[in-house]
Amino acid sequence: MKRRLILLALFVLCLLGLSGCTAEEEVFPELILRYADNQTEDYPTTKAAEYFAELVEERTGGKIRIRVYPNGQLGDEISVYQQIQFGGIDFTRVSAGTLAEFVPEAELLQLPYLFTDADHMWRVLDGEIGEELMDAVRFSGVVGLSWFEAGARNIYTRTPVHTLEDLAGMKIRVQESDLMSQAARLWGAEPVQLTYSDVYSALQTGKIDGAENNWPSYESTGHFETAPYYLLSAHFRLPEVQIVSTVALDRIRAIDESFEEVIFQCAREAALYERELWQIREAESETLVRERGCIVTELSSGELEAFRLAVQPMYDGLSGKAQELVLRILES
Ligand code: GCU
């Protein structure tokens, strides 16, 4: 009996010791926030989101924890943006195509062949124009944090397409964007606006003949399995933007005023990380789909010029103010 009592006392002491230990080491967050991304866990944007979450947790001494929900678990980009506007979701990263639905000034980013290359785009986005666009984002009721890389987009199809003429009458998926539809029409195709997550089955069932996207998206979605013809048209260079809801930002500031700057700083660092990851993933995705037998067609400068000339009416039809901005971009 005595021995049993001693064992019981030892057991209780152990438990107390253990719980004491846990209470000392674990800091319970004061705020748990949600971050949505429509890409897979291993995609550069999602990895950068995880990195952002780690930085924020570390620099707020564990007071703010951010949970990342990849694979479009919290909805498609348009509905996530809407939820961010009223504070239902706290953070996300969306394509400029989605941003343009909410921020008219960002529509211009969807003009085909606006940027000559990635350097040109970064000169614009990391400069004055990028800041002006971020200010415009505030008018949509959310706060823009940083710009992410998403490479150049190319057209891919189920059946062979080698030139602009081959696109005639083909049903090509575009984002839910009228400007993108206009571009597809000017190339002779029939645009079909679809949510990203619906493209895979639309390709499989033949509801569409093709779509357009960058190398990592083409690969990670598995679209290359049913649409193995990849035409290097490099027509859009759509950056992506990381945003936070104003409701979340208010709650963050309420814990500590200085945490707002922590969020901005961590977002900038996460964006630089994403740009590095992007370079690696872009090359890996290209290698993978080539190895899997995709047929990649390069266009001669003359053929590329045909793509560019076909969309010239989009530039000619711009309002005076938009033309001014395009000119500033082209001169950057
Ligand atoms: C890219 C981008 C996504 C976007 C998708 C699309 O993959 O990263 O954010 O949703 O294009 O074409 O819809």
Boltz pocket constraint, residues with backbone or C-beta under 6 A from the ligand:
constraints:
  - pocket:
      binder: B
      contacts: [[A, 38], [A, 39], [A, 77], [A, 93], [A, 94], [A, 95], [A, 150], [A, 175], [A, 194], [A, 195], [A, 196], [A, 212], [A, 213], [A, 217], [A, 240]]
      max_distance: 6.0
